Amino acid sequence: MAVMEWYLISTNNFIGAACGYTNVYNQGYGQATTALSTALFNHGAACGTCYEIICVNAPQACKPGKIRVTATNFCPPNYTKTTDIWCNPPQKHFDLAMPMYLKIAEYKAGVVPIVYRRVKCGKTDGVKFLMGGNKYWTLVLVYNVGGAGDVKSVRIRSSGASRWTQMTRNWGQNWLLVGRILLGKALSFEVTTSDGSVVQAINVVPSNWNFGMTFEAKKIFH
């Protein structure tokens, strides 16, 4: 059992800062998103996971039906109050965009009880890589991941290299490589999700890439 509530949508809400997403609406997640409480967020490892949610045990608040949402942000705990502590451990809490909340609960209901389950993330497009960083380090946002949705490992290989190099999670789904100049080289990625599924995107980034560019793999996770 868990609970959920809603937040108002603004331009800022579309930024999944804790997961590294720069604009969840433009990056294909739309309004079907949620922030997770500490008990579910797992220090950012849960970013990209998908859930099916049903409102329960509140006849005056719940609407029939169910929704599917993707975890794109963090609902921080509040230790300074004795009320509005729904995101504090060990509470399992989903903070939904209001349009999604209204699909299964009444506007004035506030925090309502729910049941939820982890589901696969359905994607029709390939995994996407947003290139960031500078000449001293490379930061890659991996998003639009289907299947399990959450990435547990990213390896990178530049043109001319014989081996894959492990990247480290910087925060959310931003993956970091320090101390190697990659500009001017074609890049390949190997992405592994939490269920052990692997996609290799060979030469997905051409040699003329630059920071701020996004590239899409031909393969998808199922």
N, C-alpha and C positions, 0 to 999 in steps of 0.2 A: 504494500500500500504506500502511496505517496500523495502529494498535494500539488496543485498548480495555481497560478494566478496570471494576470496579464499586465503588459506595459503599453503605453502609448507609443505609436510609431512616429519617429522623426528621422531626419537624415542621419543623425548620430546613431540611432538604433540599428541602422543597416551595417554598421561597422562592427564586425565580430572581433574586437580587439584582443580578447583573451585567447582566441584561437588563431589569430594572425590574419583572418580574412579582412580584406580591405573594404569590401562592399558586398555583403551577402546577397543583396538583391540582384546586382549586376553579375555576380559570379554564379548565378543559377539556383540559388537556394530560395529566393523569393521571400514570402512572408511565412512559409512553413518552417520556422526556425524556433529554437528554444535556447535559453541560457540554463545551465545546470548548476545545482548547488554543489558544495564541496564534496558531499558524499558520493556524487555521481561523476564529477568533473575529472577526477583522477589526475590532477596536476596538468591538465591539458591533453592527456592521452585519449580522452573520450571525444575530443573534437572530431566532428564528421560522422559520429554514430547516429543512427536513425531509430526512432521509437514510434510505436503505436500507442495512443492514449485514449482512454475511455473515462468519462466522468461517472462516478458511482456514489451510492449511499447518500444522496442529497436530492430527493425528488423535486424540491422546489427550485433547485439550482441547475440540475443536469438536463441536458438535451440528449435525445437519442443519437447514436452514431459514434464515430471514432475519427481520429485525425492521425496523420503521420507527420513527424517533424524531424529536422536535423539539428543536432547540437552544434551551435556556432559561437557560443559565448559562455561566460561564467557569471553566476549570480553570487556575489561576494557575501560572506557572513557579516552580521552586524552584532558585535559584542557589547555595544554601548547602550542597548535598549533591552527592555524586558518584553516588548511587543514587536511585531514585524520582524520576527527572527526565523522566518521560514527557510532561509538559506543557510542557517547555522547547522553544523554537524550535530547529530547524525541524520538530520532531516533530509529525505529525498524529495527534492523540489524542482519543478519545471516552471520557468518564467517565460511565458509565451507571448508572442506578438498578439495584440488584441484580436485581429481578424481570425486567428486560429482558435483562440480561447472561445470566441463567440459561436464557433461551430458546434461546441459541445456543452457550453454552459451559459447561463444568463449573465447579462452585463453587470448587475448589481450583486452578484453572488460573492465576489471577492475570492478568497482562498477556498478551494473546494477539494474534496478527496477524489483521487483517481486510481485506476490501475493502469499499468503500463507494461509493455514488453519490448525487448530489443527486436528489430526487424532489419532485413537487408535494405540497403539504399539502392533504389533503382535509378540508373543513369543510362542515357542513350548516347552521350558523348564520351570521349576519352578523358583520361586523367589530365589535368592541366597543371602547368608549372609557371609560376610568376617569379621572374628573376629579380632579385634585389641584392643590395650590398655595395661594395666598392672594390677597388683594385687589391685590397688587402684581405677581404673575406667575401664569400658568396652566401646569400641567404635566399632559399627557395621555398616559396609557399606552394604546397601540394594540395590541390583541392579538386572538387568534382569527382570524388572517389566513390565508386559504386560498391556493391557487395557489403562487406563488413563496415565500410565507411571510414574507420579509424586506421590511420597509418602507424605502424610500429617500427618501421625501418625504411631508410632511404639510402641507397648507394649511388654514387656518381662516377662516371668515367669520361674523361676528355679524349678527343681524337688523338691518336698516337700512343695512348696509354694502354698497357696490357692488362691492368687489373682494375677492379672496382675499388673505390674508396668509400668507406663508411662516413656518412654525415651524422651529425648529432642534432637532437631536438633542441631548438633554441627556446621556443615557446609555442604551444598549440601545435599547429601543423606547419610551422616554419622550421626548415632544416638548414643547418649551418656547416660550412666548410671554411676553415681559416688557413691563411698562409699559402694559398696556391693561386696563381694568376690564371684565370680561365678565359678571359676575354680573348677573342680571336680563335677560339677552338670550338668545334662542334661538341655537344654534350649529350650523353646518354644517362638515363636514370633507371634504377631498379627499385620498385616500390613494393613493399610487403605490408599487408594489412594484418589485423590482429588474429584472423582465422588462419593465417599462414599462406593465403593466396598471394601470388607474385605476378607483377606485370613489368616487363622490360620495355622501355621506350628508347629504342636505339636511334641515336642521332636526331632526337626530337628537337633539339636546339641547334640551329645552324651556326656556322662559325662567325657570321656577321651579327650575332645577337648583341643586345645591350641591356643595361639595367632598366627595369620597368616594363619590359616586354613579357608577354604571356605566350606559351606554346602548348599545343595539345597533342597528346599521344593518340595513336590510331587504335590502340587496344583499350578495353574497358574491363573493370571487375564485374563479375556476375554474382 
